[in-house]
Amino acid sequence: MMTLELDDETAILLAQLAKQEHIGAVQLVKKALEEHATAMRNAAQPKDEFLTEFIKTLPDLPSFQGDPVDIQKAMRDEWD
């Protein structure tokens, strides 16, 4: 068990939030810590699936439609 010392403002806020949630202050702190730990774990996971999903959309983009040589020629001709 651990004892925490809170300043008056934080203690009042904790009591108000616990009352709003209809739970005890200890339960509220435990819930907040669990949510924070979950968020930290999710943030630390690699986002490879995002890149994979993005790559799947490339063939549908207008920039990747048509003959690659014609696309390059059109891009070069923009400066003429």
C-alpha positions in Angstrom: 0.0 0.0 0.0 1.1 3.5 -0.8 0.0 6.9 0.7 -0.1 9.9 -1.5 0.0 13.5 -0.3 -2.2 15.7 -2.5 -2.5 19.5 -2.4 -5.9 20.8 -1.4 -6.8 21.7 -5.0 -6.0 18.3 -6.3 -7.8 16.6 -3.4 -10.9 18.6 -4.1 -10.8 17.8 -7.8 -10.4 14.1 -7.0 -13.3 14.2 -4.7 -15.5 16.0 -7.2 -14.6 13.6 -10.1 -15.2 10.6 -7.9 -18.6 11.9 -6.9 -19.5 12.5 -10.6 -18.4 8.9 -11.5 -20.2 7.5 -8.4 -17.1 5.7 -7.3 -14.5 6.1 -4.6 -11.4 8.2 -5.0 -9.2 5.1 -4.9 -11.2 3.4 -7.6 -11.1 6.6 -9.7 -7.3 6.7 -9.4 -7.0 3.0 -10.3 -9.3 3.5 -13.3 -7.2 6.5 -14.5 -4.0 4.7 -14.1 -5.3 1.6 -16.0 -6.5 3.9 -18.9 -3.2 5.7 -19.0 -1.2 2.4 -19.0 -3.4 1.1 -21.9 -2.9 4.3 -23.9 0.9 4.1 -23.4 0.9 0.5 -24.5 -1.1 1.4 -27.6 1.1 4.3 -28.4 4.2 2.2 -28.2 2.9 -0.4 -30.7 4.3 -0.2 -34.2 2.0 1.4 -36.7 3.0 -0.9 -39.6 -0.6 -1.7 -40.4 -1.2 2.0 -41.2 1.6 2.0 -43.8 0.3 -1.3 -45.2 -3.1 0.2 -45.6 -1.8 3.3 -47.2 0.2 1.3 -49.8 -2.9 -0.6 -50.8 -4.5 2.7 -51.8 -1.7 3.9 -54.1 -3.0 2.2 -57.2 -6.3 4.0 -56.9 -4.7 7.5 -56.7 -5.0 9.6 -59.9 -1.2 10.1 -59.8 -0.7 6.4 -60.4 -3.2 6.0 -63.2 -2.1 5.6 -66.8 1.2 4.9 -68.5 4.2 5.9 -66.3 6.1 7.3 -69.3 3.2 9.5 -70.2 2.9 10.7 -66.6 6.7 11.6 -66.5 6.4 13.4 -69.8 3.4 15.4 -68.6 5.2 16.3 -65.4 8.3 17.5 -67.4 6.1 19.5 -69.8 4.6 21.4 -66.9 7.7 23.6 -66.8 7.7 24.5 -70.5 
